[in-house]
Amino acid sequence: MEAFAELLDRLVLTPSRNGKLKLLTDYFAATPDPDRGLALAAITGDLTIASVKPAMLRTLVMERMDPVLFGYSYDYVGDLAETVSLVWPDAEAHRMPNRSPSLADVVGALQAASRSDGPSVLAHLLDTAGISARYAIIKLVTGGLRIGVSARLAKQALADLGKIDAAEIEEVWHGLDPPYASLFAWLEGKAPRPEKTARALFRSVMLSHAVEDNDLARINPADYAAEWKWDGIRVQAVAEGGLRKLYSRTGDEISGAFPDLLEAMTFDGALDGELLVGHPPEHTGTFSDLQQRLNRKSVSPKMRERFPVFVRCYDLLQDGPEDLRALPFLDRRSRLESFVARLDPARFDLSPITAFTDWEALDDMRRHPPHPVIEGVMIKQKTSPYLAGRPKGPWFKWKRDPYTVDAVLMYAQRGHGKRSSFYSDYTFGVWAGPEGGEELVPVGKAYFGFTDEELKQIDKYVRDNTVERFGPVRSVRADRKSGLVLEIAFEGLNRSTRHKSGVAMRFPRISRLRWDKPAAEADRIETLQALLDEPKLVVAKAG
């Protein structure tokens, strides 16, 4: 358990991707089964502990210390797991002198416990562990490690361990279960590659690079095809031998939220496309519409009727038993056209190829798309095979320029992980109301878009200008005479009945700190309301 706790600590404090990869690879190489497999499952989100919920943890710690003192401690530290691990009474009498429990011991005890026994089992484990091990145990039971490691990065570490391509990990991943003993045996050359006994498996997706300066000047437009980039979620629809599954781009199965789409997957193959709401080809709903169905375990008939979904198909990865990924893009495209023509047109349609003569013409199309749910263009090399990961050169994405607005910082909250000591999550607003009686109304939240140095500057501003506290949240001085103006970039705007301002931003982030601009000169709500009337802006009813 101590080794796993140390891994979490070091991952939180290591900012670089390569540094995190080395930490993971070294841990997997040095740690025996089943601990390393259980650690992998925890990192990828595949470890289930049903006997303990975060609310139980709060109850346990409140039984051991003054609730007000705990509240102050949590406010200061900013992270629940870190706070509890530090304030939990040190019970040396309970600690085993010769042996620290292994990760397998801890997980086994928690998974074997019933819902009623869970709190007492957890309390005993925390009593017998040191501070760092307590922190790791709490992270396990709350289900959110927040260590800056994605499932994709963990799989890359496995690939580095076995000196293979990460796509090979993806190919076998969905047929395996924790603690992944057969996977590690294969990676260490002790056993053959695990057989793909499961059907309808996920295939590692091909990703694109954003167009940067001089990228287009180095390539010939005649060698590339273009298609619209739709604002839904990238999915993979896979059907094999009667088994049907829908995956997100990261390989998470989301079939449960879309049973109506699965009913229409009457094929054997694997499609890559964009999940959208609406009735193709005329009506395509917004991302806000799609959010009504995402992350749900079940969907009512009424919701299915109100928010019908379909896949706008980009690529065909497998046709029956034939793997097409090694074929050139145009050959796969020809096969895709024939494949989609046989499917239910209410559930599957084809993403059209968009003709263009040169990059200037495509730029004009990108800036003025024909539909509000288009967020840019995709540029694909005509001869490119379907490659796992993000190879540089074959595919580019050229997104529409973001919208910007000047808003005033209103509230700040502590971050998590390495940001737990900083106020890094910000709520901002714009002016509303008649002249002379204006007030700030919140229009969004953002926690990225700034540098580490700028984070320190904003954190100091928050601490120096706090006017009120609400638990971990600080209200910051913001009026016509004082306030920090933030330039906010965002991709779209939705109408919202849940927000006082009546609007909700899509993908807001801080693009610039406007230390030079007086708070009174920040934008008004009318500026955003006018944007809602622009035909190219994503408009929807949110909430």
C-alpha positions in Angstrom: 0.0 0.0 0.0 2.9 2.3 0.8 4.3 1.9 -2.8 0.9 2.8 -4.3 0.6 5.8 -1.9 4.0 7.0 -3.0 3.1 6.6 -6.6 0.0 8.8 -6.2 2.1 11.5 -4.3 4.7 11.6 -7.0 2.3 11.7 -9.9 0.5 14.7 -8.3 3.8 16.5 -8.0 5.1 15.6 -11.5 3.8 18.0 -14.1 5.4 16.6 -17.3 3.8 13.8 -19.3 7.1 11.9 -19.8 7.8 12.2 -16.0 4.4 10.6 -15.3 5.0 7.9 -17.9 8.3 6.9 -16.2 6.8 6.8 -12.8 4.0 4.5 -14.0 6.3 2.2 -16.0 8.7 1.9 -13.1 5.9 1.1 -10.7 4.4 -1.6 -13.0 7.9 -3.1 -13.4 8.7 -3.2 -9.7 5.3 -4.1 -8.2 4.1 -7.7 -8.1 0.7 -9.0 -9.0 -2.1 -8.4 -8.1 -1.2 -5.0 -6.6 0.0 -3.5 -9.9 -3.1 -4.6 -11.7 -5.4 -3.1 -9.0 -3.4 0.1 -9.2 -3.9 0.1 -13.0 -7.7 -0.4 -12.5 -7.9 2.5 -10.0 -6.1 4.8 -12.4 -8.2 3.8 -15.4 -11.5 4.0 -13.4 -12.2 0.3 -13.7 -12.0 -0.5 -9.9 -15.3 -0.7 -8.2 -15.8 -0.4 -4.4 -19.5 -0.3 -3.7 -19.4 -0.6 0.1 -18.2 3.0 0.8 -19.5 6.3 -0.4 -17.9 9.8 0.2 -20.8 10.8 2.5 -19.8 7.9 4.8 -16.3 9.2 5.0 -17.5 12.6 6.2 -19.6 11.0 8.8 -16.7 8.9 10.1 -14.3 11.9 10.4 -17.0 14.0 12.1 -17.3 11.3 14.8 -13.6 11.8 15.5 -13.1 15.6 15.6 -15.1 18.8 16.0 -17.1 19.5 12.8 -16.3 23.2 12.8 -12.6 22.5 13.1 -12.9 20.0 10.2 -14.7 22.6 8.2 -11.8 25.1 8.7 -9.3 22.4 7.9 -11.0 21.4 4.7 -11.3 25.0 3.6 -7.6 25.5 4.2 -6.4 22.3 2.5 -8.9 22.2 -0.3 -8.9 18.5 -0.9 -11.2 16.0 1.0 -8.8 13.0 0.9 -5.8 15.1 1.9 -7.7 16.7 4.7 -9.1 13.5 6.2 -5.7 11.7 5.9 -4.1 14.5 7.9 -6.7 15.0 10.6 -7.6 11.4 11.2 -6.5 10.4 14.7 -3.2 8.6 14.7 -3.9 5.1 16.1 -0.5 3.6 16.7 -2.0 0.9 18.8 -3.9 -0.5 15.9 -0.9 -0.4 13.4 0.7 -3.7 12.5 4.4 -3.4 13.5 5.9 -5.8 11.0 3.8 -5.5 7.9 1.9 -2.7 6.1 -1.3 -4.0 4.3 -0.9 -4.4 0.6 -3.1 -2.8 -2.0 -4.7 -6.2 -2.6 -5.4 -6.5 1.2 -7.1 -3.1 1.2 -9.2 -3.6 -2.0 -10.1 -7.1 -0.9 -11.4 -6.0 2.5 -13.4 -3.1 1.0 -14.9 -5.2 -1.9 -15.8 -8.0 0.5 -17.6 -5.6 2.9 -21.4 -5.1 2.8 -22.9 -1.6 2.6 -23.6 -1.8 6.3 -20.1 -3.0 7.2 -18.3 -0.6 4.9 -17.8 2.3 7.3 -16.4 0.1 10.1 -14.0 -1.7 7.6 -12.9 1.7 6.2 -12.3 3.1 9.7 -10.2 0.1 10.7 -8.1 0.5 7.5 -7.5 4.2 8.2 -6.6 3.4 11.8 -3.9 0.9 10.7 -2.4 3.1 8.0 0.0 6.0 8.0 -0.9 9.4 6.6 0.2 8.7 3.0 -1.5 5.3 2.9 -4.6 6.8 4.4 -4.6 9.3 1.5 -4.4 6.5 -1.0 -7.1 4.5 0.6 -9.5 7.5 0.6 -8.7 8.2 -3.0 -9.7 4.6 -3.8 -13.0 4.7 -2.0 -14.0 8.2 -3.3 -13.3 7.1 -6.9 -11.5 10.2 -8.1 -7.7 10.0 -8.0 -7.1 13.5 -9.6 -3.5 12.8 -10.3 -3.3 14.1 -13.8 -3.2 10.7 -15.4 -5.7 9.6 -18.0 -6.6 6.0 -19.0 -4.8 6.7 -22.3 -1.6 7.7 -20.5 -1.7 4.6 -18.3 -2.1 2.4 -21.4 0.9 4.2 -23.0 2.9 3.3 -19.8 1.9 -0.3 -20.3 3.1 -0.1 -23.9 6.4 1.3 -22.8 6.7 -1.5 -20.3 6.2 -4.1 -23.0 8.1 -2.1 -25.7 5.0 -2.4 -28.0 2.7 0.1 -29.7 -0.1 1.5 -27.6 -2.6 0.4 -30.2 -1.9 -3.2 -29.3 -3.0 -2.5 -25.7 -6.2 -1.0 -26.9 -6.9 -4.0 -29.1 -7.0 -6.4 -26.1 -8.0 -4.0 -23.3 -11.8 -4.5 -23.4 -11.5 -8.3 -23.2 -9.6 -8.1 -19.9 -10.6 -7.6 -16.2 -8.6 -6.5 -13.1 -6.0 -7.3 -11.9 -4.9 -7.9 -15.5 -2.5 -10.8 -14.7 -2.5 -12.1 -18.3 -1.8 -8.6 -19.6 1.3 -8.1 -17.5 2.5 -11.7 -18.2 2.3 -10.9 -22.0 4.1 -7.5 -21.6 6.9 -9.1 -19.7 7.3 -11.9 -22.2 6.1 -14.7 -19.9 2.9 -15.6 -21.8 1.4 -15.1 -25.2 -0.8 -12.2 -26.1 -4.2 -12.5 -24.5 -6.7 -13.9 -26.9 -9.5 -11.5 -28.0 -12.3 -13.8 -26.7 -14.7 -10.9 -26.3 -16.6 -9.6 -29.3 -17.4 -6.0 -30.4 -14.2 -4.7 -29.0 -13.0 -1.1 -29.2 -10.4 -0.1 -31.8 -8.0 2.7 -30.9 -9.1 5.9 -32.6 -7.1 8.1 -35.0 -6.8 11.7 -33.8 -5.9 14.9 -35.5 -3.6 17.8 -34.9 -4.8 21.4 -34.7 -3.7 23.6 -37.7 -0.8 25.7 -36.5 1.4 28.4 -38.2 2.9 27.2 -41.5 1.3 23.7 -41.4 -0.8 24.3 -44.5 2.1 26.0 -46.3 4.0 22.7 -46.2 1.3 20.5 -47.7 -0.5 20.4 -51.1 -4.3 20.9 -50.9 -4.7 18.5 -53.8 -3.5 15.7 -51.5 -6.2 16.2 -48.9 -9.9 15.9 -48.6 -12.0 18.1 -46.3 -15.2 17.4 -44.3 -17.1 19.4 -41.7 -16.2 19.0 -38.0 -19.5 18.5 -36.2 -20.1 19.5 -32.6 -21.2 16.3 -30.9 -19.0 13.5 -29.4 -16.8 11.2 -31.3 -18.0 7.6 -31.0 -17.3 4.1 -32.3 -20.3 1.9 -33.1 -19.2 -1.7 -33.1 -21.4 -4.8 -33.8 -20.1 -8.3 -34.1 -22.0 -11.6 -33.9 -25.1 -10.0 -32.6 -23.3 -8.1 -29.8 -23.6 -4.3 -30.2 -21.6 -1.6 -28.3 -21.1 2.1 -28.5 -17.8 3.5 -27.3 -16.6 7.1 -26.7 -13.3 8.2 -28.3 -11.4 7.1 -25.1 -12.9 3.6 -25.2 -15.5 4.0 -22.5 -18.7 2.1 -23.2 -21.7 4.4 -23.4 -24.2 1.9 -24.8 -26.6 2.1 -21.8 -27.6 5.7 -22.6 -28.4 5.1 -26.3 -30.5 1.9 -26.6 -32.4 3.3 -29.5 -29.2 3.6 -31.5 -28.1 0.1 -30.6 -31.4 -1.3 -32.0 -30.5 0.1 -35.4 -27.0 -1.4 -35.4 -28.0 -4.3 -37.7 -24.6 -4.8 -39.2 -21.3 -6.5 -38.5 -18.5 -4.0 -38.5 -17.0 -0.9 -36.8 -18.0 2.7 -37.6 -16.2 5.8 -36.6 -18.4 8.9 -36.4 -20.0 11.8 -34.5 -22.9 11.2 -32.2 -25.5 13.9 -32.7 -29.1 14.7 -31.7 -31.8 15.2 -34.3 -33.3 13.8 -37.5 -30.7 13.6 -40.3 -29.9 15.2 -42.7 -32.1 18.3 -42.2 -32.2 18.7 -38.4 -29.1 18.4 -36.2 -29.4 19.5 -32.6 -26.8 21.1 -30.4 -24.3 19.7 -27.9 -26.5 21.0 -25.2 -29.3 18.7 -26.5 -26.9 15.7 -26.5 -25.9 16.4 -22.9 -29.4 15.6 -21.8 -28.6 11.9 -22.6 -24.9 11.6 -21.8 -23.8 9.8 -18.7 -27.2 8.3 -18.0 -27.6 4.6 -17.1 -31.1 4.5 -18.5 -33.2 6.7 -20.8 -36.9 7.1 -20.6 -39.1 6.7 -23.8 -40.0 10.4 -23.4 -36.3 11.4 -23.5 -35.6 9.1 -26.4 -38.5 10.8 -28.3 -37.4 14.3 -27.4 -33.7 13.8 -28.0 -33.3 11.2 -30.8 -29.7 10.4 -31.6 -27.8 9.4 -34.8 -24.2 8.8 -35.9 -22.8 11.0 -38.7 -20.3 8.5 -40.1 -16.7 9.5 -40.8 -14.9 6.2 -41.4 -15.3 2.5 -41.7 -12.7 0.5 -39.6 -14.1 -3.0 -40.1 -16.6 -4.5 -42.6 -17.7 -7.9 -41.4 -14.5 -9.8 -40.6 -12.3 -7.6 -42.8 -10.1 -5.0 -41.1 -10.0 -1.9 -43.3 -7.7 0.3 -41.3 -4.6 -0.3 -43.5 -6.4 0.9 -46.6 -6.0 4.5 -47.9 -8.6 7.0 -46.7 -10.3 7.3 -50.1 -10.7 3.5 -50.4 -12.2 3.3 -46.9 -14.4 6.2 -47.8 -15.8 4.3 -50.9 -16.5 1.3 -48.7 -18.1 3.6 -46.1 -20.5 5.0 -48.6 -21.8 1.6 -49.6 -21.9 0.4 -46.0 -24.0 3.4 -44.7 -26.4 3.1 -47.7 -27.6 -0.2 -46.2 -28.3 1.3 -42.7 -31.3 3.0 -41.2 -31.1 6.6 -42.5 -32.7 7.9 -39.3 -29.8 6.6 -37.2 -26.8 6.7 -39.6 -25.8 9.2 -42.3 -22.7 10.1 -44.1 -20.4 13.0 -43.3 -20.1 14.7 -46.7 -16.8 15.5 -48.4 -16.5 19.2 -49.0 -14.8 20.4 -52.2 -12.3 23.2 -52.0 -9.7 24.6 -54.4 -7.1 26.0 -52.1 -6.5 26.8 -48.4 -7.9 30.3 -48.7 -11.2 28.9 -50.0 -11.3 26.3 -47.2 -10.5 29.1 -44.6 -13.5 31.0 -45.8 -15.7 27.9 -45.5 -14.3 27.3 -42.0 -15.2 30.9 -40.9 -18.7 30.7 -42.4 -20.0 27.1 -42.0 -23.5 26.3 -43.4 -24.8 24.9 -40.1 -24.7 26.2 -36.5 -23.5 22.8 -35.1 -20.4 22.8 -37.3 -17.3 23.9 -35.3 -14.7 23.8 -38.1 -13.3 21.5 -40.8 -11.3 18.3 -40.8 -8.5 17.9 -43.3 -7.5 14.3 -44.2 -4.7 13.0 -46.4 -6.3 11.0 -49.2 -3.7 8.2 -48.9 -3.6 8.0 -45.1 -4.3 4.6 -43.4 -6.3 4.7 -40.1 -3.5 4.9 -37.5 -4.0 4.7 -33.8 -3.1 7.8 -31.8 -2.2 11.3 -33.1 0.3 11.0 -35.9 1.5 14.3 -37.3 0.6 15.0 -40.9 -2.2 12.8 -42.0 -5.1 14.5 -40.3 -5.6 18.1 -39.2 -8.5 19.9 -37.5 -9.1 23.6 -38.3 -11.7 24.9 -35.8 -13.7 28.0 -36.1 -12.2 31.0 -34.3 -13.5 31.3 -30.7 -15.7 34.1 -29.4 -14.4 36.4 -26.7 -15.9 38.5 -24.0 -14.5 40.6 -21.2 -15.9 39.5 -17.8 -15.2 40.3 -14.2 -13.9 37.7 -11.6 -16.6 37.2 -9.0 -15.8 33.9 -7.1 -12.8 31.6 -6.7 -12.4 28.1 -5.4 -9.4 26.0 -4.6 -8.3 23.5 -7.2 -7.4 19.8 -6.7 -4.2 17.8 -6.8 -1.2 20.0 -7.3 -3.5 23.1 -7.4 -5.1 22.4 -4.0 -3.0 25.2 -2.5 -4.2 27.8 -5.1 -7.5 29.4 -5.9 -7.7 28.2 -9.5 -11.4 27.7 -10.4 -13.0 30.9 -11.3 -16.6 32.2 -11.7 -17.0 35.3 -13.8 -19.8 37.7 -14.8 -20.9 40.6 -17.0 -22.9 43.7 -16.2 -26.7 43.7 -16.3 -29.4 46.1 -15.4 -30.2 49.8 -16.0 -27.4 52.4 -16.0 -26.6 53.5 -12.5 -28.0 50.2 -11.1 -25.9 47.7 -12.8 -24.9 44.4 -11.2 -22.7 41.5 -12.2 -24.5 38.3 -13.2 -22.4 35.1 -13.5 -22.1 33.7 -17.1 -19.6 30.9 -16.7 -16.7 29.1 -14.9 -13.2 28.4 -16.1 -10.2 26.7 -14.6 -7.6 26.7 -17.4 -6.1 28.9 -20.1 -3.6 30.7 -17.9 0.1 30.0 -17.2 1.5 28.9 -13.8 2.8 32.4 -13.2 -0.6 33.9 -14.0 -2.2 31.4 -11.6 0.0 32.8 -8.8 -0.9 36.3 -9.7 -4.7 35.5 -9.7 -4.4 33.5 -6.4 -2.7 36.5 -4.7 -5.4 38.8 -6.1 -8.1 36.5 -4.7 -6.5 36.4 -1.2 -6.0 40.2 -1.2 -9.5 41.0 -2.3 -11.7 38.4 -0.6 -14.9 40.0 0.8 -16.8 36.9 1.9 -16.3 33.1 2.3 -18.7 30.3 1.6 -16.8 27.1 2.7 -14.1 26.6 0.1 -15.4 29.4 -2.1 -14.3 33.0 -1.8 -16.3 36.0 -3.0 -14.0 38.5 -4.6 -14.3 42.3 -4.5 -16.0 43.2 -7.8 -17.8 46.5 -8.4 -17.8 49.4 -10.8 -14.6 50.8 -9.2 -12.6 47.6 -8.6 -12.3 44.1 -10.0 -10.1 41.9 -12.1 -11.2 41.7 -15.8 -10.7 38.4 -17.6 -10.9 37.9 -21.3 -12.9 34.8 -21.8 -12.8 32.7 -25.0 -15.6 30.3 -25.7 -16.9 28.0 -28.5 -20.6 28.7 -28.3 -23.5 30.0 -26.3 -26.7 28.4 -25.1 -29.9 29.9 -23.7 -30.3 28.7 -20.2 -33.3 28.8 -17.7 -31.0 27.6 -14.9 -28.7 30.6 -14.9 -29.7 34.1 -13.7 -28.0 35.5 -16.8 -30.1 33.4 -19.1 -27.0 32.1 -21.0 -24.4 29.3 -20.6 -21.0 29.2 -22.3 -19.6 26.2 -24.2 -15.9 25.4 -23.3 -15.1 28.7 -21.6 -11.4 29.4 -20.8 -9.3 32.4 -19.8 -7.5 33.7 -22.8 -6.0 36.9 -21.2 -5.7 38.7 -17.9 -6.9 42.3 -18.4 -5.1 44.1 -15.6 -5.2 47.2 -17.8 -9.0 47.3 -18.1 -11.3 48.9 -15.4 -14.1 46.6 -14.2 -16.7 49.2 -15.3 -15.6 48.6 -18.9 -16.3 44.9 -18.9 -19.0 43.7 -21.3 -22.7 43.7 -20.6 -25.2 40.9 -20.9 -26.6 42.5 -24.0 -23.3 41.6 -25.8 -23.9 37.9 -25.2 -27.6 38.1 -25.9 -26.7 39.7 -29.3 -24.4 36.7 -30.0 -27.3 34.3 -29.5 -29.0 35.9 -32.5 -26.1 35.1 -34.8 -27.1 32.2 -37.0 -23.6 30.5 -36.9 -23.6 30.5 -33.1 -24.7 27.3 -31.4 -28.1 28.1 -29.8 -30.0 25.8 -27.5 -32.2 25.7 -24.5 -30.0 24.4 -21.6 -32.0 23.3 -18.5 
